[in-house]
């Protein structure tokens, strides 16, 4: 008997969740060598209790510059089907569900079709709406006097779906608001938990696409909710609400008022090797997560001292002199900036320095030299004409392998 979609989803889910956790942060510096930083494996998440969360949530929604009550025509087209306290049955029993809500008419206005009419994107978003169930009572209590909780839930769900779409895309995340969100979330829940979140989203996408009923969408959403955990869900809700209130600039302004922010700023340094303030204000160009490595495009000013002190260039070992040259490159010496020195070793033409016996690697105008132990001893930019002159004079003799 062939394996049904449930079996496929469970198999894929187990493979995704069983992948190796993130262990390396690669900091790609402007014009310099990448810095490999390995965060500590014993980091604990920053816990956010419900009381502190509710107070922060109330402050954030008070600052949102648009009205969520009454709902406009665009929001009335949003489908949201996760209602607290309503038993889920096959099909769309709108009256039975919405009669249990505080505002039955508003609940009904958000429903606009049947299950069969939902495409893959709508099913994924609908499943995601269930993921908030474990913490939504606290959200509703915090915001009910300020905004329409149902419409806020729809907006947070749409924002979360858009954000996760960027995170799982093959291209690096380059939008400042998504970079700020990623930095904030990793600071609070940790790098490994963020990796699990990404894998959980991939499983949600598979499960929701193959769902045959609302119950199965609910099951997929609740599974993702378990991956997030209550603390992770609260962290995401606060971050997304801050974004709704004014993007990355609002996150930078409101961040210090959020619960545990001082610890989160420190955790950004230990978990990502970055300064939180730089990540929220443009010091980070891009972020991507691929096969356990978090790659971050950064300016040198955005790198935290813990990464400078505990990171390494990876690949070839360096002699003390070679390390000095790498430090000079990081500090802005353009003559020493050859990009990724290990890439020069991999891709460059190979020569023997006939005077010293060292091996010279040349890629364009970039030169990296290693000693007899294979350690990098120096690096520099060399005009192509000078390189050619050294080859013609016999100083650098080609090595044929």
N, C-alpha and C positions, 0 to 999 in steps of 0.2 A: 504494500500500500504506500502511495506517495506521501510525502510529508506535507501537511497542510500549512496554511500561512501562519497559524499559531506556533507550529513547531519551528518553522523558519525563523519567526520573530524571537522565540525563546532562545534558539541556537545563536542567532546574531547578537541578541542581548547578552548572552553569557560570554561570547567572544569579546564584545565591546567592553563589558565591565571587567573582563579578566585581563585586559591589556595592561602592560606595565605602567606604573604611575609615573608622573612627570618627575624627573630627577635633575634636569639641566635647564638653566636659563642661558640663552645665548644673546649677549648684548652686542648688537652690530653698531659700532661707533662710526660717526661721520668721518670718512677719510682715514680711519685707523683700523687696526686689527680687531676682530671680534673678541669679546671677553666672555669666557665660559664661567658661569657661576652656579654652584651647586647648593641650593637652599637646604637648611637643616631638615631632617626627616621627622623630627619630633614636634613640629609646630602644632599648636592647638588653635582651634577657631576662636574668634572673639564672640563670646556669647552675648546675646541681646535679649534681656528679659522683656516680657510682654508690656509691663508698665512703661519702661523707657521707650520701647518701640511705639506705643500708642501716643505718648507725648510728642515724640518726634514726628510721627505721622500727622498729627493735628497741626503742628507748626508748618509742615511742608505744604499741606493742602490749602492752608490759609493764604499762602503766597502764590498759588497758581493763578496766572493772569487771565484765565478764561473760565467761563461759567460751565458747570456741569449740570445745572438745574435751571430751567427745564432743559431736556435733551432736544437737540435740533434734529432736523430731518436726516442728516447724515448718520448720526448715532442711532437713530431708530432702525437703521438697516442692519445694525450689528446683531449677529446671532450669538447669544450666550445662554447656555443651557444648564449651568451648574447652580442649582438653587439649594440653599441650606435647608435641610429638614424635609425635602421633597423626595418621596420614593421614586426611583427611576423605573419606568416600564417601557416595553418595546413600543416604539412609535412616539408620536408627539401629543401627549395629553396636556395641552397648554393650560387649560383651565384648572386641572387638578394640581399642576405644579405651581402656577402663579397664585392660586388662592391662598397658598401658605406664605406668600411674601408680604412684606409690609406695604408694598405699592403694587398690587396686582396689575393695574393698568400699564404701569411702566414695564413690568416684567413681560407682559404680553406684547408690548411694542417692540421688544428686542427679538422676539421669535418671528421668523418670517419665511418658513418653508418646512419641508420634511427632510428626513434623514437622507433619502436618495438624492436630494438636490445638492448636497454638500460635496464640493470637490475636495481634492487632497489637502489643499491649503486650509480650507474652511474646517475640515475634520481635524487637522492638526491644531488649529487655533481653538476649536471647541474642546478637544481633549485637554489642551493646556489650561483652559479655564477651570477645569476640575482640580488641577494641581494645587490651587490656592486654598482648597477646602479646609485644610488643617489649621490655617491661621486666619481665615477670613472673618471669623466672628470678632476677633480683636480689631481688625481693620474697620469693620462696619461700626463698631462701638466708638472708635476714635474719630471717624469722619462723618457720621450720620447727620450731625447738626450743621455741617459745613457744605458737603457736596452729596450728590446722589451716589451711594455706594455701588449700585449696579452699573452705572455708566463708568465710574472710576475703574471698576473691575474690568470692564470691556477694554478700556484704554490701556490699562496695565498689561492685559493679556496681549493686545496687539503690539505694544511696545516690546514686550518680552520676545514675542515671535520674531519681530523684525531684527532684534538684537542677536538672537541665536542664529538666525539665517546668516548674518554677517560673520559670526564666530566660526561656523562650520564650513563656510565657503572656502574653496581652495586658495583664494587670494588672501594676503594678509589684511587684517583690519587696519584701515587708515583714517577712518573718520574719528575726529577728536572725541566726539561724544561716546562712541563705542570704546575707544581706548580708555577714556576716563571710567566708564562703567566696568570694564574688565579689571582695571587696576584696583578699583574700589572693592569689587567682589572678591578678588583673590586675596586682598589684604585682610578681609574679614573671615573668609572661610578656608583659606589656604590653597596652595597650588594643586595639591592632589585632589581635593574636593572639587575644584573647578574643572579638572580633567574628567572627573566622574560626572559632573554636570553636563559637559559636552557629550559624553558617551550616552548619558541618559536621554538627552535631546534626540540623538540619532535613533535611539530605540523608540522613543515616542513617535517620531516621524514614520517609522516602519509600521508600528502597531496601529496608529490612527489611519494610515492609508488603507489598511486591510480590514478595518473594523466593519462589522456588519450590523451593529446596533449601537444605540446610545450607551447601553451598559458597557460595551467594549471600549468606547471612547472614555467613559468614566474610569474604567479599569486602567487604561493607558495613562490617563492624567494622574490618577492617584499613585501609580507606580513612579511617575516622574516626581510627584510631590514627596515621595519617600526618599528619592535620590537627593532632592534639595534639602530635605529636613526642615523642621519648623524654623530653626535659626537661619538657615540659608534662604528660606522663603521670605523671612522678614527683611533680611539684608537686601535681597533683590527688590522687594516692594519699595523700600525706602529709596534705593538708588534710582529705580525707574520713576518714582514720583518726583524726585529731585530733577530728573531729566525733563519730565513733562512740565515742570515749572520754569524751565529756562535753559535746558541743555547743559553742556559741560561747564559753562560759566556759572550756572546756578549750583552745580555740584561743588565747584571750587569754593563758592561763597558760603554755601550752607553746610558743607562737609564738617567743619570744625564743631558744629552744633549737634551732630549726630552722636548717638550713644557709642562710646568706645573709640572715638575717632583718633585720639592720641595714640592708643595702642595700634590702631589700624595703620597710622602713618609709619610707626616703627616696623610693623609687620610687612609693609611694602618694601622696606629695605631688606629685611631678612628673607622674605619669600621671593622677591623679584629682583633684588639688587638695584632698586630705583628709589628716587625721592618722590614721595606722593605729590608734593606741590608741583614738581616739574611735569609729572604725568598728567596732571589736571589742567596744565596751562600750555601745552604744546611742546614739551621737551621730549616727548615720545612720538616718533613718526609712524610706527606700525607695530602690530602685534600679531603673531600667528602661533598656533599650537599644532604641531605635527609630530606624531609618533613619539610622544613623551618629551619633546623639546619645545620649550616656549622661546620663540625668537622675537626679540624686541629691537626695533630700530630706534636708536637714541642719540641725543647729543651727549657729549662728555659731561656737561653740567648736570644731566639728569641721573647719572650713575651715582649710587650711594657709596660711601666709603667702605662699607662692609664688602661690596663687590670688588672694589679696587684692591682691598687688602686680602681677600680670600679667593678671588677669581684667578683664572689662568687662561692662556691662549689656546689650550688644547693642542692636540697633535704633537709636533716635535718639541722636545725639551729645549730649554734655552740655557746658555752659559750665563754667568753674572753679567758679562758685557752685553750679551744678546738681550737680557732682560732690561738692562739700562736703555738700550736702543728702543725697545718696545715702549718703555715708559716715556721716553722723549716723544715718540709718535703720538701717544695718548695725550700728552701735554700740549700738542699743537705744532711740533716741529715737522713742517711739510716735507723736509728732506728725508725724514725717517718714515713717512706714512706710505706704506706699500699695500694697504688694504689687508686682506687675509694672507698672512705670510705662509700659512700651510697650503693655501691654494697655489701660491707661487711655486712651492715645492712640488706640488702635484702636477701642475700644468706647464711650468717653465722649461726652457731648454737648459741642458745640464752641461757644465764645463768644469775642468780642473784648473785651479790656480796653480800654475807651474812653479811659482816661487814659494808658496806656503803649503801646498798640498790640500788646501781646503776645497770643498765643492761649491760651485757658484751656480745658482738657479736664476734664470733671466726670463721675465715675462713682460714684454714691451719695455717700458722704462723702469720697471721694478726689479730689484736685485735682492736676493736673500742668500746668505753664505752660511754653510754649516762646516763644523770641524770633523775630525776623524771619528768622533763618537756620534755624529749625526745631530749634534746640538746646534741650534741657531746661534751664531756668534755676532752677526750684524745684519742690518738691512738698510737699504737706501734707494733713492731714486737716482738713476744714472741716465744721462742723455744717450739716445740710441747711437749717436755718432761715436761717443766715447766707448760704449760697449763694443762697437764694431772695430774700433782702433785696437782695443785690447785683444780681440780675437785675432786680428790680422798680424799683430806683433808676436803672437804666440803666448802671451801672458795667460790668456784663458783658452785652454785647449778643449775642443768638444769631446764629450764622453759618449761613446756609442754603445748602447746596450741592446 
